[in-house]
Amino acid sequence: LDAQLPEQQGVKPDLLAGHSYGELVALSQAGAFDLPTLVELSHARARAIADAARERPGAMAAVRATREVVLAELGEIDVTLANHNAPEQVIVSGSVEEIDRCVRHLRSRRVAVKPIPVSCAFHSPLVAPAREAFAAALAAAVIADPVLPVWSNTTAEPYTEGSVRWLLA
């Protein structure tokens, strides 16, 4: 993937955003850090998440329903609403056992649900231990304020001056 491809084609963004890992790419494109730092942070993030996943394996599933329907249907099933991608698409994340239970329950209620082939329960408490290791990598990196607005996928607001480091951690 050539990160400079859009600019080479004459495309110059007014603002940037990225979901999950894509936020690192957006921040790099916006000048918060250079390409070598992006690669270093990418490796650090992947290692931190892989370590957390080894300790606490997990899974994810896509549900075709509103957030409200999913919340009402899940009751005591211990999963996290990891992403609210669209008005009628929610991603749930949790332990392998709880995601299996969730899928069986939703299917029994005729709610469309599909397991996602991932290596862990992204965007859930199961990968929370990755934050500390990734925060250490961020603390060691040279990070500046972006020169273009970048919208955070955590707060749904643009990063403000000095906020990049703490919002990523």
ZIRA-V767147 format. One line per field, one symbol per residue. phi: phi as a letter, one per 30 degrees, with the letter a starting at -180 (. if undefined). psi: psi as a letter, one per 30 degrees, with the letter a starting at -180 (. if undefined). burial: I if it has 16 or more other C-alpha atoms within 10 Angstrom, else O. A space follows every 10 residues. Layout:
phi->???
psi->???
burial->???
//
This chain:
phi->.cdceeddci cbdcabaach eedddddddd idaddededd dddddddddd dddddbeaab bcbcadeddd ddddhdddbc ddbcdaebbb ccbldeddde dddeddddci cdbbecdbda cehbedceed eddddddddd ddbcdddcdb ddddcibddc eiceddddd
psi->kjfgeeefgg kjlflllkkb efeeeeeefg gflleeeeee eeeeeeeeee eeeeeilall kkkilleeee eeefcgkilk jekielehkk klkaleeeee eeeeeeefgh kkkkkkilfa ilhlffgeff eeeeeeeeef ljklkkflkk kkfefglkkl kgfeefff.
burial->OOOOOOOOOO OOOOOIIOOO OOIIIIIIII IIIIOOIIOO IIOIIOOIII IIIOOIIIII IIIIIOIOOI OOOOOOOOII IIIOOOOOII IIIIIIOIIO IIIOIIOOOO IOIOIOOOOI IIIIIIIOII IOIIIOIIOO OOIIIIOIII IIIOOOOIIO OOOIIOOOO
//
